[in-house]
């Protein structure tokens, strides 16, 4: 049985024609609203409500509401995440030139986003190796969101680094800025120049690692999904902190996020036996996330952009020698709603184009 409010929510007479927002509030509807009559007239259905309204619906819209029929205008669902390791997955490459070509842009964007939703990462190739080019490169995927490092940030060796990323040392697998609330969604890291020996980028699937931990050590997995950990960035002139579990799952167990940055995390003062389990699980994750059989390894060339879902895919790099070459990357973040919006609108544009061909 369809609830009367579900029907009322879909009445075009109660929705602004431009912004599609409802024109009524919950308190505007009688608490005892009921459907008091239904009459089918061919492909239409007349519905009488207890408040005196009589509304005509397309029968197909009623069937779609109860799941009997799919909608020809329904948004295409995004692909489901697939856990992966480097044993079963290669570095996914997307040619930026196809995103810029009007004849291929929609299909290329859908393919790139499909890969992103499934794997949580990809590499854009053949982009302009120019400072500031990320403002244009990111445009198909969403809007840049500024952080405490600015709108765009430069990753290169500095004499007084405010982050270890600005040194030549190796960086183990980690997620960025777990001390922020909310944690940045997607990271774009653009190679402007990468001539120094070493410095290969690494990517590893946190979803696959979390699922493996749940199977290998259920007790540790339970602690890592419930114990709130403090993440802190504090350089005196700037401070950020946030709390959250290392592994976050929804009530139904669906993976939501991994916060893993073992140079910035601080466990709470709780029972020592509980912390034994926590540190055991954290150590297991550190080993798994930095296992070469799990990590994709990619040596960026000028014009390459590594894109990762910062809530799922951990990234890092090998050490490099700044005395034997230059290395200059530029990075930024966009919010998680950007790819979903881009996916929906790309499908709508593609379907509209096909209808007119």
Buried (B, 14 or more C-beta within 10 A) or exposed (E): EEEBEEBBBBBEEBBEEEEEEBEEEEEEBEEEBEBEEEEEEEEBBEBBBEEEBEBEBEBBBBBBBEEEBEEEEEEBEBBEBBBBBBEEBEBBBBBBEBBBEEEBBBEBBBBBBBBBBBBBBBBBBBBBBBEEBBEEBBBBBBEBBEBBBEEBBBBBBEEEBBBEBBBBEBBBBBBBBBBBEEBBBBBBBBBBBBEBEBBBBBBBBBBBBBBBBBEEBEEBBBBBBBBEBBBBBEEEEEEBBBBBBBBBBEEEEEBEBBBBBBEBBEBEEEEEEBBEBBEBBBEBBBEBBBBEEBBBBBEBBBBBBBBBBBBBBBBBBBBBEBEEBEBBBBBBBBBBEBBBBBBBEBBBBBEEEEEEE
